[in-house]
Amino acid sequence: VRILGFVEKAVGFLARDDALKQIAALASHDYSVYSHSVQVFVYATAILQAMHAAEELVVATGVGAMLHDLGKMAVDKAILHKPGPLTQEERRVVETHPVKGVAACMGMPLSPEVTACILLHHERINGTGYPGGIQGDDIPLHVRVLSAADVYDAMTTKRPYADAFTPFEALRIMRDDMPGAFDMEVFRTLVMVLSGANIV
């Protein structure tokens, strides 16, 4: 019941004309990015609820999840759907999407928590992320949650350059092949949420 309240409040914000136009534009530009955002919304809010986060933070993270990849509207579809590895220049273009996403939302009354989701969702605990290479507790908890949800969903969805992993395989790779990238409390909570939903 609580999760429905979070969803209702987040959807209420996202139904505003300014937010709705941006989300519709994203769906039009690349439906797979839009559907990924919906999945990340579900995972991130479920993780935060399991961690007993404050309602306002869960709602803000839900809004941030729906908007986190908005900057990909400024990335050429040919790059987003490239079937093979990206060149260094193509990767540099993709890595501009968090900053471009914040710029696209300038007209919206977003809280700092939502803005952090958009700007920082590719930062990693060990400092290997982008755009700022920040690390550890300098990454807010709700962004660490969003980051784990983002990677998990990307890995379990078929992409132009890779087949989908099973949930178990994706979690194993996140744990063993990406050491230090994720907050381990967040990771354990993601596993618990997925187990409770009979996904793993």
MODALIN-V289373 format. One record per residue. RES is the residue in one letter. SS is DSSP state (helix for helix, strand for strand, loop for the rest). PSI is psi in whole degrees, -180 to 180 (* if undefined). OMEGA is omega in whole degrees, 0 to 359 (* if undefined). Layout:
res:RES ss:SS psi:PSI omega:OMEGA
res:RES ss:SS psi:PSI omega:OMEGA
//
This chain:
res:V ss:loop psi:-42 omega:180
res:R ss:helix psi:-41 omega:183
res:I ss:helix psi:-33 omega:178
res:L ss:helix psi:-36 omega:176
res:G ss:helix psi:-41 omega:178
res:F ss:helix psi:-47 omega:182
res:V ss:helix psi:-45 omega:182
res:E ss:helix psi:-43 omega:181
res:K ss:helix psi:-42 omega:179
res:A ss:helix psi:-44 omega:179
res:V ss:helix psi:-35 omega:177
res:G ss:helix psi:-43 omega:178
res:F ss:helix psi:-44 omega:185
res:L ss:helix psi:-17 omega:179
res:A ss:loop psi:-6 omega:175
res:R ss:loop psi:149 omega:183
res:D ss:helix psi:-44 omega:184
res:D ss:helix psi:-44 omega:180
res:A ss:helix psi:-43 omega:182
res:L ss:helix psi:-39 omega:179
res:K ss:helix psi:-42 omega:180
res:Q ss:helix psi:-43 omega:181
res:I ss:helix psi:-41 omega:178
res:A ss:helix psi:-40 omega:178
res:A ss:helix psi:-40 omega:179
res:L ss:helix psi:-45 omega:179
res:A ss:helix psi:-38 omega:179
res:S ss:helix psi:-40 omega:181
res:H ss:helix psi:-45 omega:184
res:D ss:loop psi:100 omega:185
res:Y ss:helix psi:-32 omega:181
res:S ss:helix psi:-35 omega:177
res:V ss:helix psi:-41 omega:178
res:Y ss:helix psi:-48 omega:182
res:S ss:helix psi:-33 omega:174
res:H ss:helix psi:-42 omega:180
res:S ss:helix psi:-38 omega:178
res:V ss:helix psi:-45 omega:179
res:Q ss:helix psi:-43 omega:180
res:V ss:helix psi:-39 omega:175
res:F ss:helix psi:-49 omega:183
res:V ss:helix psi:-50 omega:182
res:Y ss:helix psi:-47 omega:185
res:A ss:helix psi:-44 omega:180
res:T ss:helix psi:-34 omega:178
res:A ss:helix psi:-41 omega:179
res:I ss:helix psi:-48 omega:182
res:L ss:helix psi:-38 omega:178
res:Q ss:helix psi:-42 omega:179
res:A ss:helix psi:-27 omega:179
res:M ss:loop psi:5 omega:178
res:H ss:loop psi:39 omega:178
res:A ss:loop psi:157 omega:178
res:A ss:loop psi:146 omega:183
res:E ss:helix psi:-41 omega:182
res:E ss:helix psi:-36 omega:180
res:L ss:helix psi:-38 omega:178
res:V ss:helix psi:-44 omega:180
res:V ss:helix psi:-46 omega:180
res:A ss:helix psi:-39 omega:180
res:T ss:helix psi:-37 omega:176
res:G ss:helix psi:-44 omega:177
res:V ss:helix psi:-45 omega:179
res:G ss:helix psi:-38 omega:179
res:A ss:helix psi:-42 omega:180
res:M ss:helix psi:-27 omega:184
res:L ss:helix psi:-4 omega:193
res:H ss:loop psi:-31 omega:181
res:D ss:loop psi:19 omega:182
res:L ss:helix psi:-34 omega:180
res:G ss:helix psi:-15 omega:179
res:K ss:helix psi:-12 omega:173
res:M ss:helix psi:-25 omega:181
res:A ss:helix psi:4 omega:179
res:V ss:loop psi:131 omega:180
res:D ss:loop psi:135 omega:180
res:K ss:helix psi:-31 omega:180
res:A ss:helix psi:-32 omega:177
res:I ss:helix psi:-45 omega:181
res:L ss:helix psi:-31 omega:184
res:H ss:loop psi:15 omega:180
res:K ss:loop psi:127 omega:184
res:P ss:loop psi:-16 omega:181
res:G ss:loop psi:-171 omega:180
res:P ss:loop psi:147 omega:177
res:L ss:loop psi:149 omega:172
res:T ss:loop psi:169 omega:179
res:Q ss:helix psi:-40 omega:180
res:E ss:helix psi:-42 omega:178
res:E ss:helix psi:-40 omega:178
res:R ss:helix psi:-41 omega:178
res:R ss:helix psi:-39 omega:178
res:V ss:helix psi:-46 omega:180
res:V ss:helix psi:-38 omega:184
res:E ss:loop psi:-4 omega:174
res:T ss:loop psi:-9 omega:189
res:H ss:helix psi:-31 omega:177
res:P ss:helix psi:-43 omega:179
res:V ss:helix psi:-41 omega:179
res:K ss:helix psi:-32 omega:178
res:G ss:helix psi:-43 omega:177
res:V ss:helix psi:-42 omega:179
res:A ss:helix psi:-38 omega:180
res:A ss:helix psi:-22 omega:183
res:C ss:loop psi:9 omega:185
res:M ss:loop psi:-32 omega:182
res:G ss:loop psi:-4 omega:182
res:M ss:loop psi:146 omega:178
res:P ss:loop psi:69 omega:183
res:L ss:loop psi:143 omega:176
res:S ss:loop psi:161 omega:175
res:P ss:helix psi:-32 omega:180
res:E ss:helix psi:-41 omega:179
res:V ss:helix psi:-45 omega:180
res:T ss:helix psi:-39 omega:178
res:A ss:helix psi:-38 omega:178
res:C ss:helix psi:-45 omega:183
res:I ss:helix psi:-45 omega:186
res:L ss:helix psi:-35 omega:193
res:L ss:helix psi:6 omega:189
res:H ss:loop psi:-12 omega:175
res:H ss:loop psi:8 omega:174
res:E ss:loop psi:152 omega:182
res:R ss:loop psi:148 omega:183
res:I ss:loop psi:-38 omega:183
res:N ss:loop psi:7 omega:175
res:G ss:loop psi:9 omega:183
res:T ss:loop psi:2 omega:184
res:G ss:loop psi:-169 omega:179
res:Y ss:loop psi:162 omega:10
res:P ss:loop psi:-13 omega:188
res:G ss:loop psi:-10 omega:183
res:G ss:loop psi:28 omega:178
res:I ss:loop psi:163 omega:188
res:Q ss:loop psi:170 omega:174
res:G ss:helix psi:-137 omega:184
res:D ss:helix psi:-6 omega:174
res:D ss:helix psi:-17 omega:174
res:I ss:loop psi:119 omega:181
res:P ss:loop psi:149 omega:182
res:L ss:helix psi:-46 omega:184
res:H ss:helix psi:-28 omega:176
res:V ss:helix psi:-37 omega:176
res:R ss:helix psi:-37 omega:176
res:V ss:helix psi:-49 omega:181
res:L ss:helix psi:-41 omega:181
res:S ss:helix psi:-46 omega:180
res:A ss:helix psi:-43 omega:178
res:A ss:helix psi:-40 omega:180
res:D ss:helix psi:-50 omega:182
res:V ss:helix psi:-44 omega:180
res:Y ss:helix psi:-48 omega:182
res:D ss:helix psi:-40 omega:179
res:A ss:helix psi:-41 omega:184
res:M ss:helix psi:-27 omega:182
res:T ss:loop psi:11 omega:178
res:T ss:loop psi:138 omega:178
res:K ss:loop psi:130 omega:179
res:R ss:strand psi:163 omega:182
res:P ss:loop psi:-29 omega:185
res:Y ss:loop psi:-1 omega:182
res:A ss:strand psi:145 omega:173
res:D ss:loop psi:161 omega:178
res:A ss:loop psi:141 omega:171
res:F ss:loop psi:156 omega:171
res:T ss:loop psi:160 omega:177
res:P ss:helix psi:-43 omega:180
res:F ss:helix psi:-45 omega:180
res:E ss:helix psi:-43 omega:181
res:A ss:helix psi:-44 omega:180
res:L ss:helix psi:-39 omega:179
res:R ss:helix psi:-43 omega:179
res:I ss:helix psi:-43 omega:179
res:M ss:helix psi:-37 omega:182
res:R ss:helix psi:-46 omega:190
res:D ss:helix psi:-35 omega:187
res:D ss:loop psi:-6 omega:179
res:M ss:loop psi:55 omega:187
res:P ss:loop psi:134 omega:177
res:G ss:loop psi:0 omega:182
res:A ss:loop psi:-33 omega:188
res:F ss:loop psi:151 omega:173
res:D ss:loop psi:121 omega:187
res:M ss:helix psi:-29 omega:175
res:E ss:helix psi:-42 omega:177
res:V ss:helix psi:-44 omega:180
res:F ss:helix psi:-46 omega:179
res:R ss:helix psi:-37 omega:179
res:T ss:helix psi:-38 omega:175
res:L ss:helix psi:-46 omega:178
res:V ss:helix psi:-43 omega:180
res:M ss:helix psi:-43 omega:180
res:V ss:helix psi:-45 omega:180
res:L ss:helix psi:-39 omega:179
res:S ss:helix psi:-42 omega:180
res:G ss:helix psi:-26 omega:179
res:A ss:loop psi:9 omega:182
res:N ss:loop psi:35 omega:178
res:I ss:loop psi:-33 omega:173
res:V ss:loop psi:* omega:*
//
